[in-house]
Amino acid sequence: MKIEEGIRLSRFTTFGAGGPARWFASPESVDELAVALRFANEQEAGVAVVGLGSNLLVADEGVDLLVLKLAGELAAAEARDGLLRAGGGAPNAVALHRARAAGLGGFEFACAIPGTIGGGVWMNAGAYGGELSQVLGRVLVATAEGTGWLTPGELGLSYRHSNLRHGQVVVEAELRLHSRPPEEIKAVVRTLNAQRKAAQPTNRRTFGSVFKNPKHELSAGRMLEACGLKGHRIGGAQISPKHANFIENADGARSADAVALMAVARRRAHEQYGVELRHEVELLGDLALPPL
Ligand SMILES: Cc1cc2nc3c(=O)[nH]c(=O)nc-3n(C[C@H](O)[C@H](O)[C@H](O)COP(=O)(O)OP(=O)(O)OC[C@H]3O[C@@H](n4cnc5c(N)ncnc54)[C@H](O)[C@@H]3O)c2cc1C
C-alpha cells in the first residue's frame, strides 16, 4: 500500500469537485489499514474515509488529512447463513447482488443509494421506508487504538445520523437478512429503481439529498421548490430543475458554488417557512454554511 500526497479528491466524489488530500491511501486489508492509521498517528494527522463520495462535498482548497479509500477485502461482500458480511468499502450494489444471489431479502431499499456500506452506516442511509439500522447486526470499527465491534445502539443511529466521527473507520458490517426468492428481490429492485428515475436527476452529477427533511408538512425538496429555487444557479452549480433538494454540477462546479447555493436555499426556507434546514451532505475540509 502506497501513501501518496496531493491526490485530487474530485475523482472520488459523485459531484466531481474537491481539492487534494494531504495524504491518500487505499488499504486492502485490516493489517494495511492499521499501518495507515499508525502513519496518521505519527504525523498527528486527522483521518477521513471516502466511500463512493456520493454524500460528500470536499473543500476546493483540499484537506489536511490522511484520506482512505477502502479496497480489496475491505470492499468485498459475502452472504452466508442469513448473514451478509460486507466490508466498509463494499458498494451497496455489490452487497445487494450477493444478498440476492443467496436468496436474502431486506436490503432492497439500498438499490438506489449509490454509496458503500461504510458510508451507509455513517449516516444510517435509507430509502423507501427502509434504513440500515433495521438490518444492521454489528459493525467492526477501527481507530488508531485498535478495532472493536459496535452494536447499532452504540452507533446511536437515527434519521440520517450516527455517532461516528472522523478517525473511526467502518471496516466491516454484518447485516441480518431474511429468506426471499431472488426473483422477488429482482422485481422489487426494478420497481424502486423506476420510481427513483422518475423523481430524481439520476443522470446528473449530484451528491444526493442536500438537506434532511425538516419536521414540517413539506419535504425539503417541496419547500425549496415553493421558494422558486428550481434551476437557480451559482457558478457551475444548479438547483436541479427536476428535484429542488438536489444540486447538480451543471458545468465545472466547485464545492464553494454548491455551498453558496445551499446558503441561499437555507435563507429562503427560513424567511418563507421559519424552518432551519440542516444539511444531509457531509462537508469535508474548510467548508461551512453561514449562520442564518
Ligand atoms: C443520486 C443519489 C441518490 C441518493 N439517494 C439516497 C437515498 O435515497 N438515501 C440515502 O440515505 N442517501 C442517498 N444518497 C446519498 C449517499 O448515497 C448515501 O449517503 C451513502 O450512504 C453515502 O455513501 P458513500 O460511500 O458514498 O459515502 P461518502 O459520500 O464517500 O462519505 C459520506 C460520509 O461517510 C463517511 N464514510 C464513508 N465510508 C466510511 C467508512 N468505511 N468508515 C467511516 N466513515 C465512512 C465519510 O467520511 C463521510 O463523512 C444519494 C446520493 C446520490 C448521488
The ligand as an SDF file (V2000), in Angstrom:
LIG
                    3D

 53 58  0  0  0  0  0  0  0  0999 V2000
  -28.3010   10.1730   -6.9000 C   0  0  0  0  0  0  0  0  0  0  0  0
  -28.1470    9.9440   -5.4100 C   0  0  0  0  0  0  0  0  0  0  0  0
  -29.2000    9.4100   -4.6980 C   0  0  0  0  0  0  0  0  0  0  0  0
  -29.0690    9.2030   -3.3180 C   0  0  0  0  0  0  0  0  0  0  0  0
  -30.1380    8.6810   -2.6270 N   0  0  0  0  0  0  0  0  0  0  0  0
  -30.0090    8.4400   -1.3030 C   0  0  0  0  0  0  0  0  0  0  0  0
  -31.1010    7.8480   -0.5700 C   0  0  0  0  0  0  0  0  0  0  0  0
  -32.1460    7.5310   -1.0970 O   0  0  0  0  0  0  0  0  0  0  0  0
  -30.9360    7.6310    0.7460 N   0  0  0  0  0  0  0  0  0  0  0  0
  -29.7800    7.9500    1.4000 C   0  0  0  0  0  0  0  0  0  0  0  0
  -29.6890    7.7130    2.6170 O   0  0  0  0  0  0  0  0  0  0  0  0
  -28.7430    8.5190    0.7370 N   0  0  0  0  0  0  0  0  0  0  0  0
  -28.8260    8.7620   -0.5830 C   0  0  0  0  0  0  0  0  0  0  0  0
  -27.7860    9.3310   -1.2710 N   0  0  0  0  0  0  0  0  0  0  0  0
  -26.5870    9.7720   -0.5400 C   0  0  0  0  0  0  0  0  0  0  0  0
  -25.4870    8.7230   -0.4290 C   0  0  0  0  0  0  0  0  0  0  0  0
  -25.5400    7.7990   -1.4970 O   0  0  0  0  0  0  0  0  0  0  0  0
  -25.5450    7.9740    0.8890 C   0  0  0  0  0  0  0  0  0  0  0  0
  -25.4070    8.8630    1.9780 O   0  0  0  0  0  0  0  0  0  0  0  0
  -24.4450    6.9270    1.0130 C   0  0  0  0  0  0  0  0  0  0  0  0
  -24.6860    6.1420    2.1590 O   0  0  0  0  0  0  0  0  0  0  0  0
  -23.0500    7.5490    1.1170 C   0  0  0  0  0  0  0  0  0  0  0  0
  -22.1080    6.5140    0.9870 O   0  0  0  0  0  0  0  0  0  0  0  0
  -20.6810    6.7860    0.3680 P   0  0  0  0  0  0  0  0  0  0  0  0
  -19.9320    5.5130    0.4260 O   0  0  0  0  0  0  0  0  0  0  0  0
  -20.7930    7.4070   -0.9760 O   0  0  0  0  0  0  0  0  0  0  0  0
  -20.1040    7.7990    1.4360 O   0  0  0  0  0  0  0  0  0  0  0  0
  -19.2590    9.1250    1.1250 P   0  0  0  0  0  0  0  0  0  0  0  0
  -20.1230   10.1140    0.4480 O   0  0  0  0  0  0  0  0  0  0  0  0
  -17.9810    8.7680    0.4880 O   0  0  0  0  0  0  0  0  0  0  0  0
  -18.9760    9.6110    2.6200 O   0  0  0  0  0  0  0  0  0  0  0  0
  -20.0470   10.0720    3.4280 C   0  0  0  0  0  0  0  0  0  0  0  0
  -19.5680   10.1100    4.8880 C   0  0  0  0  0  0  0  0  0  0  0  0
  -19.3450    8.7780    5.3330 O   0  0  0  0  0  0  0  0  0  0  0  0
  -18.0210    8.6250    5.7970 C   0  0  0  0  0  0  0  0  0  0  0  0
  -17.5700    7.2790    5.4430 N   0  0  0  0  0  0  0  0  0  0  0  0
  -17.6550    6.6710    4.2400 C   0  0  0  0  0  0  0  0  0  0  0  0
  -17.1740    5.4050    4.3280 N   0  0  0  0  0  0  0  0  0  0  0  0
  -16.7580    5.2390    5.6000 C   0  0  0  0  0  0  0  0  0  0  0  0
  -16.1590    4.1650    6.3140 C   0  0  0  0  0  0  0  0  0  0  0  0
  -15.8630    2.9890    5.7510 N   0  0  0  0  0  0  0  0  0  0  0  0
  -15.8600    4.3540    7.6360 N   0  0  0  0  0  0  0  0  0  0  0  0
  -16.1340    5.5370    8.2470 C   0  0  0  0  0  0  0  0  0  0  0  0
  -16.6900    6.5820    7.6180 N   0  0  0  0  0  0  0  0  0  0  0  0
  -17.0180    6.4340    6.3230 C   0  0  0  0  0  0  0  0  0  0  0  0
  -17.2210    9.7150    5.0800 C   0  0  0  0  0  0  0  0  0  0  0  0
  -16.0370   10.0600    5.7630 O   0  0  0  0  0  0  0  0  0  0  0  0
  -18.2320   10.8570    5.0480 C   0  0  0  0  0  0  0  0  0  0  0  0
  -18.2420   11.5470    6.2670 O   0  0  0  0  0  0  0  0  0  0  0  0
  -27.8730    9.5410   -2.6550 C   0  0  0  0  0  0  0  0  0  0  0  0
  -26.8060   10.0770   -3.3980 C   0  0  0  0  0  0  0  0  0  0  0  0
  -26.9420   10.2810   -4.7570 C   0  0  0  0  0  0  0  0  0  0  0  0
  -25.7710   10.8420   -5.5250 C   0  0  0  0  0  0  0  0  0  0  0  0
  1  2  1  0
  2  3  1  0
  2 52  2  0
  3  4  2  0
  4  5  1  0
  4 50  1  0
  5  6  2  0
  6  7  1  0
  6 13  1  0
  7  8  2  0
  7  9  1  0
  9 10  1  0
 10 11  2  0
 10 12  1  0
 12 13  2  0
 13 14  1  0
 14 15  1  0
 14 50  1  0
 15 16  1  0
 16 17  1  0
 16 18  1  0
 18 19  1  0
 18 20  1  0
 20 21  1  0
 20 22  1  0
 22 23  1  0
 23 24  1  0
 24 25  2  0
 24 26  1  0
 24 27  1  0
 27 28  1  0
 28 29  2  0
 28 30  1  0
 28 31  1  0
 31 32  1  0
 32 33  1  0
 33 34  1  0
 33 48  1  0
 34 35  1  0
 35 36  1  0
 35 46  1  0
 36 37  1  0
 36 45  1  0
 37 38  2  0
 38 39  1  0
 39 40  1  0
 39 45  2  0
 40 41  1  0
 40 42  2  0
 42 43  1  0
 43 44  2  0
 44 45  1  0
 46 47  1  0
 46 48  1  0
 48 49  1  0
 50 51  2  0
 51 52  1  0
 52 53  1  0
M  END
$$$$
